Each structure stands twice: as structure tokens, then as C-alpha cells.
Amino acid sequence: QVQLVESGGGLVQAGGSLKLSCAASGRTLSGYTMGWFRQAPGKERERVASITWSGGRTYYADSVKGRFTISGDTAKNRVYLQMNSLIPEDTAVYYCATGVSTYTYWGKGTLVTVSS
């Protein structure tokens, strides 16, 4: 079992920045992929970014490339999402998830609201 707890969400003006944090506990995450997802009201959940825990290989959705950066701290079992140049369309609940071949474990989410 893996427990994930997100933090760092909040209200920010367009153009601002936020840094989300996801704390993982329960087992070693070697071989896992850590992902950040988001779901806006009335929209499907989408993967925003992900990183492989062992190799550090990253993925970004086109909508956030150049603005968001995912990083991991293996010593602290944490993964971060630095979000810059935020736009109102980034408003959503952001979830941290992890797994090996699929995203098996999910956090409860943190709300990010970007005002125009």
C-alpha cells in the first residue's frame, strides 16, 4: 500500500505561480512512476505531468509544457509540481498518483484556483 498526500494548492492570480507537493509513504517507490493529474469541473481527468522514480524520465501535457515542472526527491519520498505562468484554464483539483504499469494509488487532491 502507498499513501499519497497532496499540498500546496490555493488561490492565485493569472500569471502567478504555485508549487504542489505530494508526500508518499508506505513503501519504497523504486520502479514506480509518479504522476500529477487534474480534473476541472465538467471535464475529464487529464495527466498533467509524470516522472519515473528511478530514471527521472518526464512527461508533460502540451497544455503545460514550458510552464510546469515536475521533480522528485527520492530521499524525502516527495514529488513536486512547480506551476508558473498560471492561467484560469489551469483551475482544477490536482491529484498525485503512482503505480508501476498503471496508476494504482491516488491522493485526495488539492484545489488550484486561478483568477483572471
N, C-alpha and C positions, 0 to 999 in steps of 0.2 A: 504494500500500500504506500502511496505517496500523497502527502497533503500539500496543497498549494494555497498560499495566501497572498493576494494582491494588495498593494497600497500605492498611494501617490496620486490618485485621481482627484478631480476638483473642477472648479470653475476658472476659466482663463479667457482672456480676450483674444480675438483673432490676431495672429501674428506672434502670440506668446509661446511659451514652452512649458512642458511638464515632463517629469521623469517618473515612470511607473516602475515599481519593484515587485518581484514575485519571489517569495521565500518558499523553498521546497524542503520538506522533511519526510522522514520515514524510511528512506533507503538511498543507497548511492545511485547517482544518475548516469553513471558511465554507460555509454551506448544509447542513451535516450536523446530525443530531440525536444527542445523547449520551444513552445510557440506562444505568440500573442495573437489573440483573435479579438474581434469586436462585433457588436451587434447593435445597430441603431434601431429606433422604433419603426416597426413596419418593414424592416429589411432583414435579409438573411444574414446569418453569421458569416464573416469572412476572415480568412487568415491574413493578418497584417504583416507579420514577420516571424521568422523562426531561426533557430541556431542549433547545430548539432553539438551536444555537450562535449564530445571527445575531440572532434576536429575543428569546431568553430565555424563550420560552413554555414553561411547565412542565406536567407531568402527574404525578399521584400515584395509586397504587393506593389503594382505600378502606381497606385494612388498615393503611396507614401515614400516612394524612392526619392532619396535626396533630402528628405525631411526627418525621417525616423531612423534611429539606430538601435539595433538590438545588441546586447552584450551579456556575457555571463561571468560570474565569479564562482569558480568551482570550489574554492576554499570555503566560501560562505554559503554555497548551495543557493545562490540567488541569480536571477536573470532580470535584466533591466530593459526598459524601452524608453529611450530618450526621444521625445517628440518636440520638434521645432517647427516654426512657421505654421502653427496650427490654424486650421480653417474651420468654419462652422460645420462643414461636412464630416469632420473628424469626431463630432459628438456621438458618443456611443458608450455602452458598457464594454469595458475591456477585460478580457479573460486571459489568464495564463493557463496553459495546458502542457502536458507532457506524455510521452509514451515512446515505445520502440518503433513499431511499424504503423501504429495508429495512435491517436491522442486518447489515451485511456483515462487519464486523471485531469480533473479540471478544478480551478478555483471558483470562488463565488462571484468574482468580478469586482471591478471598481469603475465608478461612473466618471466619465470625462465630458464636460460641457464646455463648448467653445462659443462664446458670444460674439456677435458681429458688431 
